Amino acid sequence: MTAESTAAGEATRSLLLDRNFTTFWTGQTMSQLGAQLGQLAFPVLAVAMLQATAFEVGVLNAAGLAAFLVVGLPAGAWVDRWLKRRTMIAANIVRTAAMAAVPLLWWGGLLEVWHLYVVAAIVGTATVFFDVSYQSYVPVLVSPGNVGQANSKLEATAQIARIGGPAAGGLLLTVVTAPVLFIGEAAGYLLSAVFLARTRDREVAAPAADRRPLSVEIKEGLSFVIRHPLISRIAVCTGAMNFCGMLIFTMLPVLILRNLGLGPQGMGLIMAAGAVGGLLGAIAAPRLAEWAGEGTVIPVCASVSAVFLIPVPVAAMIAQPGISLALLLLSEFGFGFVVLVYNIMQLSMRQRVCPARLLGRMNASIRFVVWGVMPLAALASGLLGEHLGLVPVIWIGTAGSFLAVAPVLFSPLLGMRKLPSQVEAG
């Protein structure tokens, strides 16, 4: 055994024995499992029970993502001022209350589509603060050498939850109605808050005297992202991929539940296939990076992800449930695999090269770009779906994905064996 492999083994063992990390890890796994029930419940409730149109599905998706565009940038500056663990606990409590409101409205006979818009917007806003804090918290909780390992473990168990969540949700929907699944998501967020409360860290809030005007702090975070030669390319690529992907995935519930008639069980199975691919991608990411090069993996995976979108419009055109289901399973599995490898590598690089004081603002700036385009894409997908139909919209998104990879495909990342660290980045 080489010294390098021994060090890697010690890093893994020390992380598994870190009580704070394992407590945090357990809470996040439970949160992810609950969240996956909601991921299935929202479209099933809207499309199958409330008979939402393609445009209304687009509005629903946009409502859940709009906060990344509206408050994404100031959220980063605020998170850099606040204690991240407390911010995540507060966000989880808000998400618990919002999700619990859906079954209450349903049981009272009051639930309408616009209620889902409100709940999605509230949950989306809380998620902005949670996600920015979450991505900035890993370097606080573990040593710099364990950041990549921590991200791999968190993503691996997240994918396990994404396998079990949709599958369990599809099974449950044979005996219960969709609003009941919202209770599961609320419980997941509540358990996450409990485990976060049991986690300990040494983070100290930034001194109030060091604070500058919010606009100045936001600009500093954006400037770091724009000026960094690798992060800027990744941000553009990911944002463009997310826009094109959202054109497709906004219409996917309508395609699966209404056009193909595969039902909630079929949709749950397709989501689970994507999660299986993601789990394998999370496990394979370190080995692929070692084999192909940490930098090279990023543009290669981005390019292959576009290829795996092709079966979706083909499935829509064939419109034969058995063949279409097989094509969608293949697409979700492959897409999930390569996207997880891409995400783990680019996230680990961002965390390694960014100064600690800028982590929140850097992550918020990235989220503003790569998630902020998604509500716009969801609305565009709903409008185009109403006027052009599902198949043209899905083809537009697929074709655009091949153009989206250009910023990383034609960059120094291709051929790069090792991604830079903060010291190397200067």
N, C-alpha and C positions, 0 to 999 in steps of 0.2 A: 504493500500500500504506500502510495506517495505521500509526501508531507501535505500536498495540497488537498488530497482526498481525505486525509485524516482531519485536517482543519475543518473541512466541510462537514464531516460526520460529527465533530464536536459542536459545531454551530447548531446542527439539527437537534442534537440531544439537549443542549442547554436551552433551546427554545421550547422544547416539549416539557422541560422541567420548570419553566418559568410560570409560576402560579398566576401572575397577573395576565400574561398572554393567554394562557389556557382558559381563564375565566372569561376574558374578553372574547375569545374564539368561540366558546360554547354559546354565549349570548347571541353572537352574530349568526351562528348556525341556526338557532331557534328562530331568530328574526327572519332569516332568509326563507325558512320553511313556511312560516306564516305568510310572508309576502307573496310567495308563489301561489298560494291558494287565492289570494286577491288578484294576482295577474290573470288567473283563469276566470275568476268570478266577475270581474268588471265587464269584459266583452260578452260573456254568456248572458249576464243580466241585461246588458244594453241591447244586444242583437236578438237574443232568443225570447226574452221575457217582456222587454219594453218596446220591441220592434223598431229599434233605432234605424234611421236611414244611413247611407254611406256618409253623408255630410255630418250627421249627428255623431257618428263614430269618430270622424275626423275632429270635431269640436271636443269630444270627450278626451281623446288623446292629447290634443293641444292644451286643454285645461290642466291636465296632469303634468305637463312639461313647461308650461308658460313661465313658471317661477324661475327657471334657469335663465331665461331671457330677461325677466323683469328685475329680480333681486340677486341674480347670480354674482355680479361684480361686487356690490357692497357687502354681500354675505362673506366674501373672502376677507375683506378688511376687518369686519366685525369678529370673525372667527379668530383672526390673528391677535385680537385684543382679549378674547375671552378664553376661559379654560375649556378645552375641547371636549373633555369627557362630560362635563356638566351640560354643554350645548347639545351633545348627542342624547343625553337622558331627557332633556326638555323636549327635543324634537320627537322622541319616541312616545312621550306622554301625549303630545298633540296628535300624533298619527293614530294612537290607540283610540282616543276619543272620537276622532273623525270617522274611522272605519266602523266603530260600534254604532254610529248614528244610522247607517244604512239598514241593518236588519230591524232597528226600532221603527224607522219610517215605513218599511215594508209591512211589518206586523200591524202597524196602525192604518194600513191601506192608503198611505199618503205618498208613496214613492213615485217619483217621476224622473225623466231623463235629466232635467235641469238640476235635480238634487245630486246626481252623480257628478255633474260638472263642478258643483261647489265642493263636494267631498274630494274629488280629484285635485282641485286647485289647492285646498288646504293641505292635503297629504303631500302634494308636490312641493309646496313652499317649505314645509318641515323637512322634506327630504333633501332640499338644497343645503340647508344648514347641517343636516346630519352627514351627508356625503362629503362636503368640504371638510368638516371636522374629522370624519373617519379617515380620509386619505391623508390628512395631515397628522393624525394621531399615531399611526403605526411607527414612524420614526421617533416619536416621543416614548412609546411603550417598549420598544426593543432596541438593541444596539445597532449601529449602522451596518455591521456585517451580517445581520440577520434580517434586514429589511426585505430582501428578495425572497428568503425562505418564508417569512411571515406572510407576504403577499400570496405566495404559492399555496400555503396551507389555507388561508382564508378563502381564496378563490376555489380551491379543491372542494372544501366543505360547502361553499355556496352552490357549486354545481351539483353536489349530492342532493342538496335541498331542492334544487331546480328539477332534479329527476323525480324525487319523491313527492314534491308538492303538486305539480300538475297531474301526475298519475293518481295520487290520492284524491285530488280534487275531482278528476273525471269520474273516479269510482264513487265518491260521495254524492255526486250529482245524479247518480241513479236512484238514490234514496232520499236526498234532501234537495232543497231549492237553492239557487245561487246566492241569495242574500245571506244564508246561513254560513257560507264560506267566509264572509267578511268577519265573522266572529273569530275564526282561526287566524286571520291576518292581525286583528286587534290583539289577540293573545300573544302572537309572535313579537310584536312591537313592545308589549308590556314586559315580557320575559327579557327582552334585550335590555330594557331600562333597568331591570332588577340586577342583571349580571354586570352591567356597566357600573351600577352603584357599588358593587362588591369589588370592582377593579381598583387597583391603587397605582398611582404614578407620582412622579416628582415635578410635574409641570407647574410652573409659576406664571401667573398672568402677567402680561407685559405692563410695565409701570405706566401709569396714566400720564406721567410727565413726558414720556417718550412718544406719546401719540401726536400725530399731525392731522391736519384736515383730511376728512374721508376721501375727498377727491384726489389728494396727493398720494395717499396710500394705495388707492385703486390704480392710479396711473403707474405707480412703481411695480405693482404686480403684472399689469398688462405689458409694461415695457420689458420686463424680464422675459416674458413669453415671446414677444415679438422679436427681440434682439437675439435670443438664443438660436444658433443656426440649426439645431436639431429639433428642439421642442416646437419651434414655429412651424416647421414642415409637418411634424406629427399632428399639430393642432389643425392645420388646414386639411390634411388628408382625413383625419378622423371626423372633422366637421362635415366634409363633403360626403364621406361614406355614410354618416348618420342621416344626412338629409335624404340621400337616395334610398337608404334602407327604410326610413320612415315612410316614404312614399309606398313602399311595398307592404310593410308590416301593419300599416294602418288598415289596409284593405284585407289583410289575411283573415281576421275573424269572420268578415262577411263572406269571403271565399269558402272558408272551411265549414262554417255553420249554416250558411244559407245556400250558396251556389252548389257546393259539393255534397251537402247534407251529411257530413261526417259526424256531427253532433259534438257535445262537450267532451265525450270520451276520445274521439279522434283528435280534437284540439289538444287535450291533455297529453295524448301519446306523442303528438308532434313536438310539443314543448319539451317533453321529457327526452326525446331523441336529441334535441339541441343541447340539453343539459348534460346528457351522456357524452356528447362530443366535447362540450366544455370541460367536463371533469377530466377526460383523457388529455385534453389540451393543457390544462393546468398541471397535470402530472408530468407531461412530456416537455413542458416549456424549458426547464433547466437543461435537459439532455439535448434538445434541439438547438438551444443557444450555444452549447458547448461544441456541438457537431458542426453547425453551419456558421456560427458567429453571432454574437449578441445583436449587433447592428443589422446584419443581413436578414435575420429572422423577421424583422419588422416589415420591410417592403415585400418580402416573399409572401408572408401571411396575408398582408393587405391585398395583394394581387389574387391569391388563391381564393380569398373570401368572395371576391366578385364572381369568380367562376362558379362557386357553389350557390349563387343566387339564380343561375339560369334555370334550374329545374322548377322554380316557382311559377314563372309565366307559362312554361311548358305544361305544368300540371293544370293551370287554369284553362289553357286552350284545349287540352284533351278532355277534361271534365268527365272522366270516368273514375268513380270513387276509388276503386282498388288501385289502379295505376297512379292516379293523382296522389293518393295517400303515400304510396311507395316513394314517389318523387319528392314529396314534401318532407318525408322522413330523412331521405338522403341529403336534401338541401340543409335542413336544420342541423343534422349531425355534423356535416362537414363545416358549415358556417360556424357553428358553436366551437368546434375544435380550433380552427385557425384564428378566430377572433380572440379567444382566451389567451392563446400564445402571444398574439400581438399586444393585447392589453397588459399582460403581466410584464412583458419586456419594456414597453414604453412607460408604464407607471413606475416601475423600479428605477428606470433611468431618471425620470423627473424627480423622484424623491432623493436620489443620490446627488444630483447636480444642483439642486435648489438650496440656498441658505435657509436655515431653520426659521428665521424670522419672516421669510416670505412664503412659507409653505402654503398657508391658507389662501393667500392672495393669488399665488401661482395656480393652485388647484381650482380656485374659483374662476380665474381668467380662462383656464382651459375648459372648464365646464360651461362657461358663458358661450364660448365658441362652439364646442362640440355638441352640447345639449341645447343651447339656445336656438339652433337652427331647426330643432326637431318639432316644436309646436307649429312653426311656419310650414314645415313639410307635411305635418298631419293635416292642417287646414287645406293646404294645396291638394293633398291626396283626396280628401273628402270632396272638394269642389270638382276636381278632375274626374273622380269616380262617378259623380252624379251626371257629368256631361259627356265623358268619353267612354265610361265603363271601366270595369275592374282590370281587364287584360291589358289595355293600352297603358294604364297607370303603372302596372307592375313591370311592363317592358321598359317604360321610361326610367324607372328606378334602377332596373338591372343594367341598362346601357350606361347610365350615368355613373354607376359604381366603378366601371372600368376606367373612366376618366379621373375619378377621385383619387386613385392610387398614385398618380403622377408625382406629387410632391415628395413622396418617400422613395418611389421607385428610381427617380432620377436625382439621387442625393448621395452624400458621403456615407449614408447608412449601409448602402449595398456594398458588401465586401468588408465591412468593419467587423473585426473579430471581437473586440471588447468595447462596450459603451463607456463613456467617460464618467468620472466621479467629480465631486465638487472641487476637489483640489486640482484635478486636471483641467476642469472647465474654467478655473480661475475665478 
